[in-house]
Every structure is written in structure tokens, then in C-alpha cells.
């Protein structure tokens, strides 16, 4: 009984997630959702995966990275090469995309360990641009023209990747390893003095975040038929960064909510190309003015239910969030 009470929230979330999957699958197969809304839904899920992966690097470990589009690109091209050049199954392409992006995360993560703040941001930004320039000059992957990719991304694939990403990052955050990463974010010197292997955890966060960015790249490449280096420029990195900052640094729920909201705003404003970026920027400025800590601050959606229990005389954590 005690085990059920402790894990009740998890199982309720899983049941709701699969109910959502079943409803959307029925809407797609019955033709109720047209191609526009299906594209929006897929793009939203891909953005959520990207936001969650960067949240682990910036929001949890405190490493200011603005080159996430580089890992996204590595995953997209690795998957496309596996399926289009080597004729391997899509599942192999997805796994290869994650592994390739993770290796890229290790390559940039290890030498950048001594860098912090703005210097780390510049190094990661440089990495993203290096990836883009290299792809521009490789004829094997089409150069500036890009690669044509067969459509293989389906709703079950998108849902499975999204669910696994959220579960892995949420469980990692609430584990001992996640607490170690949070301590590094709060005070790296103090964490080091307490015996935490800061080098190991910073590299691990980079590798895990990069892995899921690569998975998002595979889904993106096989949904939009063609990939080009221009799709993965520094503006894409800033888009992902905005998801995390707007949602609230340290809040996975906030990153997910911000990714969903901004994808909707961006999609429905694309009919107004002259004013789209102006309205988009005004929305961001207003949120930052009236909610400088982001939409969720450092809280998670689950904490709302704990507050309700505390108000009813139930659980009371003193209003503190262990993720913060």
C-alpha cells in the first residue's frame, strides 16, 4: 500500500500519457487531424525533446550552452545517412543519431570543462557553427543543398521518444546523480569540496542532453523530407534556449510548457511573416518583465498538487522545492 501511494503519481501520469497517445492516434488515422495540425503536433513534440535535453545541461547542471542546434544537426544527419545512404532501418537511424550526438557532446564537453558562463557559451556556439560549416562543405550529405530524406517519422515514434526523454530526464533529476548536478549548479566549488566528482557529472549531463537532442534530430529529419545546414544555425540554438529560460531555469515542466506555447505562437503567426518576429519578441519581453524567473520559476507541475495537499492539512514541505 505504501509503495502504491509513493508511485501513484507516476502510474497516473503514464496512464494519462497513453490515453493521450490513443486519442491522437485515432484522430490521425480517422483523418480528423489534417496535415497542418499533425505537422504542428510533431514539431511541438520535437521542440519539447530539445527543451528537455537542454534543460538538463543548463537548468539542472548550470552549464550555459548555446550550441544545442549543433547536436540537433549531428543527430539529423547521422540518422539520414543511416537510412538513406546505408539503407538501414529507421530504428537504427534513431539510435545512431543519439549515439553520434552523444559522442559530439563528449567531444565538446571534455575540453570545455574549465570554461564557465560566457566563455562556455561562446565555445558551444562555436561548436554549433563548426558543425554547420562542415556540413555545408561535405558533398556526401549534399552540401548547402542538403539531403532528401524519406518520411518515416510517425506518431508512435514521436510519442515513444518524447515519453522516454521526459521519463529519463525526470528520473535522472530526482536521483542521487541529479542532486549532484544541482549542487554543481548552485555552487561548483562547494560541491567539489563535498567530494562530488564535478567533472564526471558535467560531462554526463552534456552527453545525456546531447543524446536526446540527436534523437530529436532523427525525428525532424525523417518528418520534413529534406534537411539543410541552414536549418541548424545559431538562431535555432537560441530558440531552444528561449524554451528553457522562458519556462524557468530548473523546471522541466516549465521547459515543456514553454516549448508547447512558443511552438503554437510561432506556428499560428507564420501567416504574418512581416510582424511574426515582432509579436513573438513582444510576448517574450512581456513574460520576462512580469515573470523574470520564467513561467514556472524552479517549480514543477507536481508541486501544485503538493501545495493543495498542504493546504488541506496533508503533506507539507514548507513550500520548498527540492529541484531548486
Secondary structure, 3 states (H helix, E strand, C coil): CHHHHHHHHHHHHHHHHHHHHHHHHHHHHCCCCCHHHHHHHHHHHHHHHHHHHHHHHHHHCCCCCCCHHHHHHHHHHHHHHHHHHCCCCHHHHHHHHHHHHHHHHHHHHHHCCCCCHHHHHHHHHHHHHHHHHHHHCCHHHCHHHCEECCCCCCHHHHHHHHHHHHHHHHHHHCCHHHHHHHHHHHCHHHHHHCCCCHHHHHHHHHHHHHHHHHHHHHHHHCCCCEECHHHHCHHHHHHHHHHHHHHCCCCHHHHHHHHHHHHHHHHHCCCCHHHHHHHHHHHHHHHHHHCCCCCCCCCCHHHHHHHHHHHCCCCCCCCCCCCC
